[in-house]
Amino acid sequence: MGRTLVLGGARSGKSGTAERLLAAEPAVTYVATAYPADHDDEWAERVRLHRAGRPAHWTTRETLDLVGLLAAEGEPLLVDCLTLWLTRVMDRHDAWDDATWAAGAETAVTADVDALVEAWRTTGRRVVAVSNEVGQGVVPDTASGRRFRDQMGRLNARVAAVTEDVLWCTAGRVGRL
Ligand SMILES: Nc1nc2c(ncn2[C@@H]2O[C@H](COP(=O)(O)OP(=O)(O)OP(=O)(O)O)[C@@H](O)[C@H]2O)c(=O)[nH]1
């Protein structure tokens, strides 16, 4: 049992690292928080390759309901990834615009993040989550980009604070934080 957070940048090897951690499990639920494969052609091809690369006995769930899955008992979960989860939570609450952010979206996003962190902290399942480190590039030139970067950094830090094992992927190599 236990929690593992796998952090890194794009194409750093995060997903493969997370999959290898659970390779010996007899059953795994892969939780895809990304948009469904009909999002666009390039995305559909990526999703197809990811699916083809996963063990055939794994189950795939496409959902944002991480809290529900973490609260339930069951086989290990591989959550890929917290970055798309946050993106879609911000979409759902119309959180990109300054006016809507101030008018209630900040409160709604914060409540969802609080619930996720608490569910992650208290889960009894073996869980591995992948997340992107998005704060090491240039400062985004839009307010919404800077807001996302800040929210993502805080979410990663809050999840890491209640995680036994935090791994860092870069250039296909993995280190332990
Ligand atoms: N909707 C959906 N998304 C999936 C599925 N399998 C994988 N994904 C998504 O694919 C994304 C990860 O793939 P990439 O974007 O290619 O990975 P990356 O972050 O660039 O690179 P790595 O660091 O190597 O993982 C995650 O957001 C997953 O949710 C699936 O079956 N359905």
The ligand as a Gaussian input file, in Angstrom:
#p B3LYP/6-31G(d) Opt

LIG

0 1
 N       -8.786000       9.957000     -22.400000
 C       -7.741000       9.127000     -22.311000
 N       -6.525000       9.659000     -22.067000
 C       -5.484000       8.815000     -21.956000
 C       -5.624000       7.406000     -22.094000
 N       -4.404000       6.862000     -21.925000
 C       -3.544000       7.880000     -21.689000
 N       -4.189000       9.059000     -21.701000
 C       -3.659000      10.393000     -21.411000
 O       -2.398000      10.582000     -21.978000
 C       -1.676000      11.581000     -21.228000
 C       -0.216000      11.219000     -21.087000
 O        0.336000      11.101000     -22.351000
 P        1.354000      12.145000     -23.008000
 O        0.788000      13.523000     -23.035000
 O        1.740000      11.537000     -24.318000
 O        2.557000      12.072000     -21.984000
 P        3.631000      13.167000     -21.605000
 O        3.195000      13.783000     -20.320000
 O        3.911000      14.107000     -22.742000
 O        4.931000      12.295000     -21.471000
 P        5.498000      11.355000     -20.350000
 O        6.239000      12.232000     -19.382000
 O        6.426000      10.442000     -21.098000
 O        4.345000      10.619000     -19.718000
 C       -2.335000      11.651000     -19.862000
 O       -2.933000      12.917000     -19.696000
 C       -3.410000      10.553000     -19.915000
 O       -4.597000      10.906000     -19.232000
 C       -6.926000       6.863000     -22.357000
 O       -7.135000       5.664000     -22.477000
 N       -7.949000       7.782000     -22.456000

